[in-house]
Amino acid sequence: MIIYNVTIKVDAFIATEWLEYMQEIHIPDVMNTGCFFSYRISRLIEEDTEDDSLTYIIQYNCASMEMFKKYEKNFAAQLREDVLKKYADRFVAFRTLMEEISNSEN
């Protein structure tokens, strides 16, 4: 399994609105591509941050690297652009790919 990990640092002022947008619009759009079979949203537990921001992690689970490449080729650019248009310079995101080796369910 491939895990597409997106870490986002969001201005605290817009965090509630941003999270609602993610849950109601962006994540359903990503899932509707058919490239992922599940996702998880987490919030990083942080002590006080110097820049008054919150950090969220969204992990999308993908069956194979081929499915992830399909997502990147056909859908990722437009979906990222949609978020950028709405929130411009109010967040910073970075993306990583991980391969699951094992978990307690296996």
C-alpha positions as CSV (number, residue, x, y, z in Angstrom):
1,M,0.0,0.0,0.0
2,I,1.1,3.5,-0.8
3,I,0.4,6.3,1.6
4,Y,0.2,9.8,0.2
5,N,1.0,12.1,3.1
6,V,0.1,15.8,2.9
7,T,1.3,18.0,5.8
8,I,-0.3,21.4,5.9
9,K,0.4,24.3,8.2
10,V,-2.6,26.6,8.3
11,D,-3.1,30.1,9.8
12,A,-5.1,29.5,13.0
13,F,-7.4,32.3,12.0
14,I,-8.8,30.3,9.1
15,A,-8.2,26.8,10.4
16,T,-11.9,26.0,11.2
17,E,-13.0,27.2,7.7
18,W,-10.1,25.4,6.0
19,L,-10.9,22.1,7.8
20,E,-14.5,22.3,6.8
21,Y,-13.6,23.0,3.2
22,M,-11.2,20.0,3.3
23,Q,-13.8,17.7,4.7
24,E,-16.7,18.8,2.6
25,I,-15.1,19.7,-0.8
26,H,-11.4,18.9,-1.3
27,I,-11.1,15.5,0.2
28,P,-14.3,14.2,-1.5
29,D,-13.0,15.6,-4.8
30,V,-9.7,13.7,-4.2
31,M,-11.5,10.5,-3.2
32,N,-13.8,10.8,-6.3
33,T,-10.8,10.4,-8.6
34,G,-10.9,6.7,-7.7
35,C,-7.2,6.6,-7.0
36,F,-7.4,6.2,-3.3
37,F,-9.5,3.8,-1.1
38,S,-9.4,5.6,2.2
39,Y,-8.0,8.7,4.0
40,R,-7.3,10.0,7.5
41,I,-7.0,13.5,8.9
42,S,-4.9,14.2,12.0
43,R,-3.9,17.4,13.7
44,L,-0.4,17.7,15.1
45,I,-0.4,18.2,18.9
46,E,1.8,21.2,19.4
47,E,2.7,23.4,22.3
48,D,2.5,27.1,21.5
49,T,3.6,27.9,18.0
50,E,5.5,31.1,17.3
51,D,3.6,31.8,14.1
52,D,0.0,31.2,15.4
53,S,-0.7,28.2,13.0
54,L,-2.1,24.7,13.3
55,T,-0.6,21.7,11.5
56,Y,-2.8,19.0,9.9
57,I,-1.8,15.8,8.2
58,I,-4.0,14.1,5.6
59,Q,-3.0,10.6,4.6
60,Y,-4.6,9.1,1.5
61,N,-4.2,5.3,1.0
62,C,-3.6,4.0,-2.5
63,A,-3.4,0.4,-3.7
64,S,-0.3,0.9,-5.9
65,M,2.2,3.3,-7.2
66,E,0.5,3.0,-10.6
67,M,-2.7,4.4,-9.1
68,F,-0.8,7.2,-7.4
69,K,0.9,8.1,-10.7
70,K,-2.5,8.2,-12.3
71,Y,-3.7,10.7,-9.7
72,E,-0.6,12.8,-10.2
73,K,-0.9,12.8,-13.9
74,N,-4.6,13.4,-14.3
75,F,-5.9,15.1,-11.2
76,A,-3.4,16.6,-8.7
77,A,-2.6,19.9,-10.5
78,Q,-6.2,21.0,-10.7
79,L,-7.1,19.9,-7.2
80,R,-4.1,21.8,-5.8
81,E,-4.9,24.9,-7.9
82,D,-8.5,24.9,-6.4
83,V,-7.1,25.0,-2.9
84,L,-4.5,27.7,-3.8
85,K,-7.2,29.9,-5.4
86,K,-9.3,29.7,-2.2
87,Y,-6.5,30.1,0.5
88,A,-3.6,31.6,-1.4
89,D,-0.9,32.4,1.1
90,R,-2.7,31.3,4.2
91,F,-1.1,27.8,4.3
92,V,2.0,25.9,3.5
93,A,1.9,22.3,2.4
94,F,4.5,19.6,1.7
95,R,3.9,16.1,0.4
96,T,5.6,12.8,0.9
97,L,5.0,9.2,-0.2
98,M,5.4,6.2,2.0
99,E,5.1,2.5,1.5
100,E,3.4,0.5,4.2
101,I,5.5,-2.4,5.4
102,S,3.2,-3.8,8.0
103,N,0.5,-2.8,10.5
104,S,-1.4,-4.3,13.4
105,E,-4.3,-5.3,11.1
106,N,-2.1,-7.6,8.9
